Amino acid sequence: MDRRAFLSAAVLAAAGARIARAAWPGIKLSLSGRISEPIGEVSNLKPLTYDEFLQIARTTGYDAVCIRPLQCNISTPLDEMLEMARKTRASGLQVSMVTCDGDQPPNNDCSPFALLNIAPRLKMAEIFGAKLIRCQIKRPEQLGWAQRACDEARERGIWIVHLSHPATLFSNLDDAIDCLKKINRPNFGLVYEPVNWMNTPQGYGRDVIKSVAPWLVNVYAQNQKVRPPGTPPDGTPAIAAVPQATVESCVLAGRGGVVHQQSPSSSGSAGAANNLGLWEPGGVNFDTVFRGLHEIGYTGYFTVHSRTSQANTPIDLATKTFAFLKPYADGTKG
């Protein structure tokens, strides 16, 4: 091939790539209430009120918010929950997902028992107009719990979803797919979080995204530095872990709605050292992530799941991350 033919082929290839990108459907951006939770030592952090959280999400340009238990949970008085839902609708924002009780974020031994008492969580999701409820599964016998919860949720058009998360049955690609096939419910799905699979043998890239495409209903994203092989991702230690957790100790004792407050130090200084903004290099390759998402035709929510740090206040975190993600979501970058 001579130089002229080579250049002509290169121009045609570039034009083809631009056309393909233009055909990619847009991905919606959601902001998690986790931006109001600290990582590492954050002095004088004042958590956002719900009104402030909605204001930041709306004025920055996000399509939706993802509600965390510190903002609202199944123990929140009904009138307060209804007012929060009204304010959310008035702001023009959707609710991409609800995490309904305080056992889910720390991923403690009580977290799976929410599946045995799904009704109040379905009610909370309906109030906010959310279609996804987060759960945790740690042992094989809990797969049946998920099936029964899904059967109840399906009547209301709601999905039960599981995050790709350490210390669960979804801690790596192969185990996650095995569980998804065993649960085998049309309204049970996966929330893909690349950081949590960053250090697994299969990784988190385009091939992994294609492998979970049939179940992928939401995407979470935080960012951390790449670690040496064999190093697990940072995680918030389980709080008030219950040995041999039972229905009595978790559900009937009322833990389902309790929100466990953490001091900044309990979040771990190691986590702060490894934490990155989504826009910072040295962590997740978001070119790869978004290309994989666009290639499978994903049009759901991409949720910013970062926590604030000494370097980035909640509003800075929300605005910088939106500016970084918007070209990816629109398909003009990546």
FENQUIKA-V679981 format. One record per residue. RES is the residue in three letters. D_CENTER is the distance of its C-alpha to the mean C-alpha in Angstrom with 1 decimal. Layout:
[[RES,D_CENTER] [RES,D_CENTER]]
//
This chain:
[[MET,48.3] [ASP,49.9] [ARG,48.2] [ARG,48.4] [ALA,46.9] [PHE,44.1] [LEU,43.2] [SER,43.4] [ALA,41.0] [ALA,38.6] [VAL,38.7] [LEU,38.2] [ALA,35.2] [ALA,33.6] [ALA,34.4] [GLY,32.9] [ALA,29.6] [ARG,29.6] [ILE,30.4] [ALA,27.6] [ARG,25.1] [ALA,26.5] [ALA,26.0] [TRP,22.2] [PRO,20.5] [GLY,18.2] [ILE,14.4] [LYS,13.2] [LEU,11.4] [SER,9.4] [LEU,9.6] [SER,7.8] [GLY,10.7] [ARG,9.8] [ILE,12.2] [SER,14.9] [GLU,14.5] [PRO,16.6] [ILE,16.4] [GLY,20.0] [GLU,23.0] [VAL,22.5] [SER,25.8] [ASN,26.3] [LEU,22.7] [LYS,22.9] [PRO,19.7] [LEU,19.2] [THR,20.7] [TYR,18.9] [ASP,21.4] [GLU,20.8] [PHE,17.0] [LEU,17.8] [GLN,20.6] [ILE,18.6] [ALA,16.0] [ARG,19.0] [THR,21.4] [THR,19.2] [GLY,18.4] [TYR,14.9] [ASP,14.9] [ALA,12.6] [VAL,11.0] [CYS,8.2] [ILE,10.5] [ARG,10.6] [PRO,13.7] [LEU,15.5] [GLN,15.8] [CYS,16.6] [ASN,16.8] [ILE,19.3] [SER,22.0] [THR,21.9] [PRO,25.3] [LEU,25.3] [ASP,27.1] [GLU,24.5] [MET,21.6] [LEU,23.7] [GLU,24.4] [MET,20.8] [ALA,20.1] [ARG,23.3] [LYS,22.5] [THR,19.1] [ARG,21.2] [ALA,23.9] [SER,21.7] [GLY,21.0] [LEU,17.2] [GLN,15.2] [VAL,12.6] [SER,9.6] [MET,8.5] [VAL,10.2] [THR,9.9] [CYS,13.7] [ASP,15.2] [GLY,15.5] [ASP,15.6] [GLN,12.0] [PRO,10.6] [PRO,13.8] [ASN,13.6] [ASN,17.3] [ASP,19.8] [CYS,19.7] [SER,16.1] [PRO,17.2] [PHE,20.0] [ALA,18.0] [LEU,18.5] [LEU,22.2] [ASN,22.1] [ILE,19.7] [ALA,22.1] [PRO,21.2] [ARG,17.5] [LEU,18.5] [LYS,20.7] [MET,18.1] [ALA,16.0] [GLU,19.3] [ILE,20.3] [PHE,17.3] [GLY,17.5] [ALA,14.0] [LYS,13.9] [LEU,10.9] [ILE,11.1] [ARG,9.0] [CYS,11.5] [GLN,12.7] [ILE,15.7] [LYS,18.0] [ARG,21.3] [PRO,22.8] [GLU,24.5] [GLN,21.2] [LEU,20.6] [GLY,23.3] [TRP,21.6] [ALA,18.7] [GLN,21.3] [ARG,23.1] [ALA,20.1] [CYS,19.3] [ASP,23.0] [GLU,23.0] [ALA,19.9] [ARG,21.3] [GLU,24.2] [ARG,22.1] [GLY,20.1] [ILE,16.8] [TRP,14.4] [ILE,13.2] [VAL,10.1] [HIS,9.3] [LEU,6.7] [SER,8.9] [HIS,10.0] [PRO,13.4] [ALA,16.0] [THR,15.0] [LEU,16.5] [PHE,13.6] [SER,14.2] [ASN,15.7] [LEU,16.3] [ASP,19.5] [ASP,18.7] [ALA,15.5] [ILE,17.8] [ASP,20.5] [CYS,18.6] [LEU,17.4] [LYS,21.1] [LYS,22.4] [ILE,20.4] [ASN,21.5] [ARG,20.5] [PRO,19.9] [ASN,17.2] [PHE,15.1] [GLY,12.3] [LEU,9.8] [VAL,6.1] [TYR,7.1] [GLU,6.3] [PRO,9.9] [VAL,10.7] [ASN,10.6] [TRP,13.1] [MET,14.9] [ASN,17.8] [THR,18.2] [PRO,21.4] [GLN,19.8] [GLY,17.4] [TYR,14.5] [GLY,16.7] [ARG,18.1] [ASP,19.8] [VAL,16.8] [ILE,14.9] [LYS,18.1] [SER,18.4] [VAL,15.3] [ALA,15.9] [PRO,17.5] [TRP,14.5] [LEU,11.6] [VAL,10.4] [ASN,6.9] [VAL,5.5] [TYR,3.1] [ALA,6.3] [GLN,8.6] [ASN,12.1] [GLN,14.8] [LYS,18.3] [VAL,19.4] [ARG,21.1] [PRO,24.2] [PRO,24.0] [GLY,23.5] [THR,21.6] [PRO,18.5] [PRO,15.4] [ASP,15.5] [GLY,14.2] [THR,15.0] [PRO,18.1] [ALA,18.4] [ILE,20.2] [ALA,23.3] [ALA,22.8] [VAL,25.0] [PRO,27.2] [GLN,27.5] [ALA,25.3] [THR,26.8] [VAL,26.5] [GLU,29.1] [SER,27.4] [CYS,23.9] [VAL,24.2] [LEU,27.8] [ALA,27.8] [GLY,25.3] [ARG,22.4] [GLY,20.0] [GLY,19.8] [VAL,20.6] [VAL,18.4] [HIS,19.2] [GLN,20.0] [GLN,19.9] [SER,22.4] [PRO,21.3] [SER,23.2] [SER,21.3] [SER,18.2] [GLY,20.4] [SER,22.2] [ALA,21.4] [GLY,17.7] [ALA,19.1] [ALA,21.4] [ASN,18.8] [ASN,16.2] [LEU,16.3] [GLY,15.4] [LEU,13.7] [TRP,17.2] [GLU,19.0] [PRO,20.5] [GLY,20.6] [GLY,17.0] [VAL,14.8] [ASN,17.0] [PHE,15.2] [ASP,18.4] [THR,17.8] [VAL,14.2] [PHE,15.1] [ARG,18.4] [GLY,17.0] [LEU,14.8] [HIS,17.9] [GLU,20.2] [ILE,18.7] [GLY,18.7] [TYR,15.1] [THR,15.1] [GLY,11.9] [TYR,9.2] [PHE,7.8] [THR,5.7] [VAL,7.3] [HIS,5.8] [SER,9.5] [ARG,12.1] [THR,15.6] [SER,18.4] [GLN,22.2] [ALA,22.1] [ASN,19.6] [THR,19.8] [PRO,17.1] [ILE,18.9] [ASP,19.6] [LEU,16.0] [ALA,15.0] [THR,18.1] [LYS,18.2] [THR,14.7] [PHE,15.5] [ALA,18.8] [PHE,17.5] [LEU,14.9] [LYS,17.2] [PRO,19.7] [TYR,17.2] [ALA,15.8] [ASP,19.4] [GLY,20.4] [THR,23.0] [LYS,21.6] [GLY,20.4]]
//
